[in-house]
Amino acid sequence: MRGTAAADEAWIVDAAFLADRGAAEQLAARLEAAGAPARVERIDDRPPDAPGDGPQGYLVRTGRFATQAEADAERARLTALGFTGLRTVFSAEDGRPATGPWVVNVLDTSRRRVEAALAIDIVPGRELLSGLAARSGALASINGGYFVIGAENGTDGDLAGVSVIGGELLSEAVDGRTSLVLGRHGASVQAVRDVAGVRTGGARRELDGFNRVPGLIRGCGGTGDLPTDRPKHDFTCTDPGELIRYTRAFGATAPAGDGAEALLAPDGRMLELRPARGGAIPPGATVLAGTGDAAAWLRTHAQLGRRMRTWTALLGERRPLHLVRDRAIVNGGPRLLRGGRADITASAEGFDWPEDPGFYY
């Protein structure tokens, strides 16, 4: 909580954040011609781990208004004239040096047990933090990890990165992204990646994900993801051919769609090959759903009575992270500290988009 606002703070209309100064100056000239005094601010703050040098980009702004209503009115006027992407901001959020007094709340967990919990107890869907905390009897709670909002980005409520609760892998990793690892010996912050697959009768195939709609990968960071298999924050990659594993952590039914499904008994025996996706997930059973070439692989290799063995491995920075009952992992990123020193891995973990320098800003 910031104590005292500086006297020169104001409401501003941001028009764009551009990589090229010439383009920024052209936009500023257009704003001037529309009766909006504009300025171009060079922003030097870049991800500390980003390659190269030079400024992050150029911010085009107009106005200094005493109230948000005045800034909103100017933004509406300019939008009506054809300008796009405008937003109203408060200058106190620019990150300039500021004075206190400050109020900082600290939660000391050294004498408490820290656990991860899943909203509504299944992957699809969301829940207010207050409701989850009351339902679980928590003394204190905070939001943890990134997740999907909206079906256009995958399964609404799906964890956008690795998630382990009670030793069960509920969601695959955005490979290489920093996460919070909880266990009997306390907590650690580590970059996590996963390796998973299925084998049967000498045939093997990679598992692309867990408990989510196939084809839409929030945060990217997996093999075959398009347009990138590197982490990319708040971006939805695609993959036309995926093999996804479902348990009752997803609910009673797998998501419907084209492709094929294999229903496996608890011991891995193949019980049923379904001609399309969207069948029941009985308690204790596993459903493997395939799209594209993964569906073709299932139709070829998923034979009734044959065992299909799935395997998963989570790898931390120094050693494997075994899926034991007291293990929990909450996805996150970027890393902020290593060994007590600043080590901000924003570029490596996908928080800087080269094609959109304003994303990191």
C-alpha positions in Angstrom: 0.0 0.0 0.0 1.5 3.2 -1.1 1.3 5.9 1.6 1.3 9.4 0.0 0.8 10.1 -3.7 3.1 12.6 -5.3 1.5 15.9 -6.2 2.3 15.7 -9.9 0.5 12.4 -10.5 -2.1 12.5 -13.3 -4.3 10.4 -15.5 -2.9 9.8 -19.0 -4.0 8.2 -22.3 -1.5 5.7 -23.6 -1.7 5.4 -27.4 0.9 2.7 -28.2 4.1 1.1 -27.2 6.3 0.7 -30.4 9.8 -0.7 -31.1 10.6 2.0 -33.7 11.1 5.6 -32.7 10.1 6.8 -36.2 6.8 5.0 -36.0 6.2 6.4 -32.5 6.8 9.9 -33.7 4.5 9.4 -36.7 1.7 8.3 -34.3 2.4 11.3 -32.1 2.0 13.6 -35.1 -1.3 12.1 -36.0 -2.5 12.7 -32.4 -1.3 16.3 -32.6 -3.3 16.7 -35.8 -6.4 15.4 -34.0 -6.0 18.0 -31.3 -4.3 15.8 -28.7 -0.9 17.1 -27.6 1.3 14.0 -27.7 4.8 13.0 -26.5 7.1 10.1 -27.0 8.8 8.6 -24.0 11.8 6.3 -24.4 11.5 3.2 -22.1 14.9 1.7 -21.3 13.7 -1.0 -18.8 14.2 -4.3 -20.5 14.1 -7.9 -19.2 17.4 -8.3 -17.4 18.1 -11.6 -19.3 17.1 -10.3 -22.8 19.7 -10.5 -25.5 21.0 -7.4 -27.1 20.9 -3.8 -25.9 19.1 -0.5 -26.5 15.7 0.6 -25.2 12.7 -1.7 -24.8 10.7 0.7 -27.0 8.8 4.0 -27.2 5.6 4.9 -25.4 3.3 7.4 -27.1 1.1 9.3 -24.7 -1.3 12.2 -24.6 -2.7 14.4 -21.8 -2.3 14.9 -18.1 -5.8 14.9 -16.6 -6.8 15.5 -13.0 -9.5 12.8 -13.0 -10.0 9.4 -14.7 -13.3 10.6 -16.1 -11.5 13.3 -18.1 -8.9 10.8 -19.5 -11.7 8.3 -20.4 -13.5 11.0 -22.3 -10.4 11.9 -24.3 -9.8 8.2 -25.0 -13.4 7.9 -26.3 -13.0 11.0 -28.5 -9.8 9.7 -30.1 -11.3 6.2 -30.5 -14.2 7.7 -32.4 -11.6 9.4 -34.7 -10.2 5.9 -35.6 -7.3 5.5 -33.1 -7.1 2.0 -31.7 -5.6 0.3 -28.7 -5.8 3.3 -26.4 -5.9 2.9 -22.6 -6.3 5.1 -19.6 -3.5 4.8 -17.0 -2.4 6.6 -13.8 1.1 7.9 -13.7 1.8 6.5 -10.2 2.0 3.1 -12.0 5.0 4.1 -14.1 7.4 2.8 -11.5 9.2 6.1 -10.6 10.8 6.6 -7.3 8.2 7.1 -4.6 8.1 7.9 -0.9 6.2 6.1 1.9 4.9 5.5 4.3 4.3 2.0 3.2 2.2 -0.8 4.7 3.6 -4.3 3.9 1.8 -7.4 5.1 3.9 -10.5 5.6 2.6 -14.1 6.1 5.0 -16.2 8.1 4.4 -19.9 7.2 7.4 -21.3 9.1 5.1 -22.9 11.8 2.3 -23.7 9.5 1.6 -26.4 6.9 1.4 -25.0 3.3 -0.7 -27.0 0.8 -2.0 -26.5 -2.7 -5.7 -26.8 -3.4 -7.8 -27.1 -6.6 -10.8 -24.8 -7.2 -14.1 -26.8 -7.1 -11.9 -30.0 -6.7 -11.7 -30.6 -10.5 -9.7 -29.0 -13.2 -12.5 -27.4 -15.3 -14.1 -24.3 -13.7 -13.1 -21.6 -11.3 -13.9 -20.6 -7.8 -13.5 -17.4 -5.7 -10.5 -17.7 -3.4 -12.6 -16.8 -0.4 -14.9 -19.8 -1.1 -12.0 -22.2 -1.6 -10.4 -21.0 1.6 -13.6 -21.4 3.6 -14.3 -24.8 2.1 -10.8 -26.1 2.9 -10.6 -24.5 6.4 -7.5 -22.5 5.6 -6.1 -20.0 8.1 -4.8 -17.9 5.2 -4.7 -18.3 1.4 -3.5 -16.6 -1.8 -4.0 -17.2 -5.5 -1.4 -19.5 -6.9 -0.3 -20.1 -10.5 -1.6 -19.1 -13.9 -4.8 -20.6 -15.3 -7.0 -20.5 -18.4 -9.8 -18.0 -18.6 -12.3 -18.6 -21.5 -12.9 -21.7 -23.7 -11.1 -19.9 -26.6 -7.8 -20.5 -24.8 -8.5 -24.1 -23.8 -10.2 -25.6 -20.8 -11.6 -22.8 -18.6 -9.9 -23.1 -15.2 -7.1 -25.4 -16.5 -3.7 -24.7 -14.8 -1.5 -22.9 -17.4 1.6 -24.8 -16.4 2.6 -27.6 -14.1 0.3 -28.6 -11.3 0.7 -31.3 -8.7 -1.6 -31.8 -5.8 -1.3 -34.7 -3.4 1.3 -36.3 -5.6 -0.9 -36.4 -8.7 0.2 -34.6 -11.9 -2.9 -32.6 -12.9 -1.4 -30.4 -15.6 1.8 -30.6 -17.7 4.7 -28.1 -17.3 5.4 -25.1 -19.5 8.9 -26.6 -19.8 11.6 -24.6 -18.1 9.3 -22.1 -16.3 9.9 -21.4 -12.6 7.4 -23.0 -10.2 6.9 -23.4 -6.4 7.6 -26.9 -5.1 6.1 -27.9 -1.8 6.9 -31.0 0.2 7.6 -32.5 3.6 10.9 -30.6 3.8 9.4 -27.2 3.0 9.3 -25.2 -0.1 11.7 -24.4 -3.0 11.6 -22.4 -6.2 12.7 -24.4 -9.3 12.4 -24.5 -13.0 10.4 -27.6 -13.8 9.9 -29.7 -16.9 8.1 -32.9 -17.6 8.6 -36.0 -19.7 5.6 -38.3 -20.3 4.6 -41.0 -22.6 2.7 -44.2 -23.2 3.9 -47.5 -24.5 2.2 -50.7 -25.6 3.4 -53.8 -27.5 6.7 -52.1 -28.4 5.1 -48.9 -29.7 5.7 -45.6 -27.8 4.2 -42.1 -28.1 4.7 -38.9 -26.2 1.9 -37.7 -23.9 1.3 -34.0 -24.8 -0.8 -33.0 -21.8 -3.1 -33.8 -18.9 -6.7 -33.0 -18.2 -7.3 -30.3 -20.8 -8.9 -29.8 -24.2 -6.4 -31.0 -26.9 -5.0 -28.6 -29.4 -5.0 -25.4 -27.2 -1.9 -24.9 -25.0 -1.9 -21.8 -22.8 1.6 -20.6 -22.2 3.1 -23.0 -24.9 6.4 -24.6 -23.8 5.7 -28.1 -25.1 7.0 -30.3 -28.0 5.2 -29.6 -31.2 3.5 -26.4 -30.0 2.9 -23.8 -32.7 4.1 -21.2 -33.3 6.7 -21.9 -30.6 7.7 -24.7 -28.3 9.3 -22.1 -25.9 7.4 -20.6 -23.0 5.2 -17.6 -24.1 3.1 -16.0 -21.4 -0.6 -15.3 -21.9 -0.4 -16.8 -25.4 -2.3 -19.8 -26.6 -0.3 -22.2 -28.9 -1.9 -24.9 -31.0 -1.1 -28.5 -31.9 -3.3 -30.4 -34.4 -2.2 -33.8 -33.1 -2.1 -34.4 -29.3 -2.4 -37.3 -26.9 -4.0 -36.2 -23.7 -4.5 -38.2 -20.5 -7.6 -37.8 -18.3 -8.4 -38.9 -14.8 -11.3 -38.1 -12.5 -9.4 -34.9 -11.7 -11.0 -33.7 -14.9 -14.5 -34.8 -13.9 -16.8 -37.6 -14.9 -16.5 -37.0 -18.7 -13.7 -36.2 -21.1 -14.3 -33.3 -23.5 -16.1 -34.2 -26.7 -14.8 -33.8 -30.2 -13.3 -35.6 -33.2 -10.5 -38.1 -32.7 -10.4 -41.3 -30.7 -10.3 -42.4 -27.1 -8.9 -45.4 -25.2 -10.4 -46.4 -21.8 -7.9 -48.0 -19.5 -8.5 -50.0 -16.4 -6.5 -49.0 -13.2 -3.9 -51.7 -14.2 -3.5 -50.2 -17.7 -5.5 -52.9 -19.6 -7.3 -51.5 -22.6 -11.1 -51.8 -22.0 -12.6 -49.9 -24.9 -11.6 -48.0 -28.0 -14.0 -45.2 -28.6 -14.5 -43.7 -32.2 -14.8 -40.2 -30.9 -13.8 -38.2 -27.9 -16.1 -37.3 -25.0 -16.7 -40.6 -23.1 -17.1 -41.3 -19.4 -14.1 -41.4 -17.0 -14.9 -44.1 -14.4 -13.4 -43.8 -11.0 -9.8 -45.2 -11.0 -9.7 -45.4 -14.8 -7.7 -43.4 -17.3 -8.8 -42.1 -20.7 -6.3 -41.4 -23.4 -7.7 -39.1 -26.0 -6.1 -38.5 -29.4 -6.5 -35.9 -32.2 -4.8 -35.9 -35.6 -1.9 -38.3 -35.8 -2.3 -39.2 -32.1 -5.9 -40.5 -32.9 -4.4 -42.6 -35.7 -1.8 -44.0 -33.3 -4.5 -45.0 -30.8 -6.5 -46.8 -33.5 -3.4 -48.7 -34.6 -2.0 -49.6 -31.2 -4.9 -49.5 -28.6 -6.0 -53.2 -28.7 -8.5 -54.7 -26.3 -6.9 -56.5 -23.4 -3.5 -55.1 -24.1 -1.8 -53.1 -21.4 -1.0 -49.5 -22.2 1.6 -48.2 -19.7 1.7 -44.5 -19.1 4.7 -42.9 -17.5 5.5 -39.4 -16.3 8.7 -37.8 -14.8 9.0 -34.3 -13.4 12.5 -32.9 -13.5 13.7 -30.1 -11.3 16.9 -28.1 -11.6 19.0 -30.6 -9.7 17.1 -33.9 -9.5 13.8 -35.6 -10.4 10.8 -34.5 -8.4 9.1 -37.7 -7.4 5.3 -37.8 -7.4 4.8 -38.8 -3.8 1.6 -38.1 -1.7 3.0 -35.0 0.1 4.3 -33.4 -3.1 2.6 -30.3 -4.5 3.7 -28.0 -7.3 2.2 -24.6 -8.2 3.2 -23.1 -11.6 4.6 -19.6 -11.7 7.3 -17.5 -13.2 9.4 -15.7 -13.9 12.1 -16.3 -11.3 13.0 -13.3 -9.2 15.9 -14.4 -7.0 18.5 -17.1 -6.9 20.8 -17.5 -3.9 19.6 -14.2 -2.5 20.5 -12.2 -5.6 18.3 -10.8 -8.3 18.0 -13.2 -11.2 14.9 -12.2 -13.2 14.4 -14.7 -16.1 11.5 -12.8 -17.8 12.8 -13.3 -21.3 13.7 -17.0 -21.0 10.3 -17.7 -19.4 8.3 -16.0 -22.2 7.3 -12.7 -20.6 9.0 -10.7 -23.3 7.5 -11.0 -26.8 10.0 -9.8 -29.5 7.1 -8.9 -31.8 5.4 -6.8 -29.1 7.8 -4.9 -26.9 4.9 -3.4 -25.0 3.9 -6.8 -23.6 6.8 -6.8 -21.1 6.3 -3.1 -20.4 
